[in-house]
Amino acid sequence: MSQEILTRAIGCKLSWWDKIHAYFHSHLNVKARQLHTALRNTTRENCSISDFLLRIQALIDTLSSNGETVTT
């Protein structure tokens, strides 16, 4: 981004950056809720313990990469 455009974008109170931020923030929140629900509803269902734990770890890693915290 050029310096001129960056200066204009930073100076705008209601710029398209705000709309982009709001859009991705809302989608990130939805994805986080889906992952939290999947984590709560994860069951063993005919898989080995290691597969079960790997599935849980994958959900936790995805949540963590999005800045979410996971409590015990």
N, C-alpha and C positions, 0 to 999 in steps of 0.2 A: 504494500500500500504506500502510495507516495506521501510525502510529508504534508503536502497541502490537503489531501483528502483526510489524512489522519488528524490533522489539526481541526478540520471541520467536524469530523465524526466525534472527536472527544468533546468539542464545544457544544454539541447538540444535547439537549435534555431529553427529547423524545425522538431519538433517531431510529433508523431501521435496525441498529445494533440491539436496541432494547427489545424489539419485536423478535429478532433472532434468538436472543438470550431467553426470552419468555417461552418461545416455542420449544427450544431444546430442553429447557428446565422442566417444562410440563411433561415432555416425553420421558425424560430421565426419571421423574417422580413416578410415572406410571410403570416404567420398567422395574424400578426398585420395589414397588408394591407387589408386582407380579413375582419377582424373585423371592421376596420375603414370604409370600403365600406358598410358593413352591417349596421353600425350605421347611416351612411349618408342616406341609402336607406330604413330605417325603417319607415313604415307607420302604421297607425292605423288599417286599413283593417278589419272592422267588429269585433273588439275586444273592450273590455272596456278600459277606460282610465287607470285604475290600471294595467291591463295586458300589455298595451302599455308601460307604465312607467317601469314596471318590466323587460320587454324585453330590454329596453334601459339601465337600471341599470345593468343587467347581462352582456351586451356587454362592458360597461364601467369598470365593476369589472374585467372582463377577461383581458382587455387591461391593466389596472392598475397592475394586478398581474404579467404581463409580462414586467413591467417597462415602459410602454408607457404612454404618457400624453395625455389627452383629453381636448381640448379647447371647450369653449362654441360656 
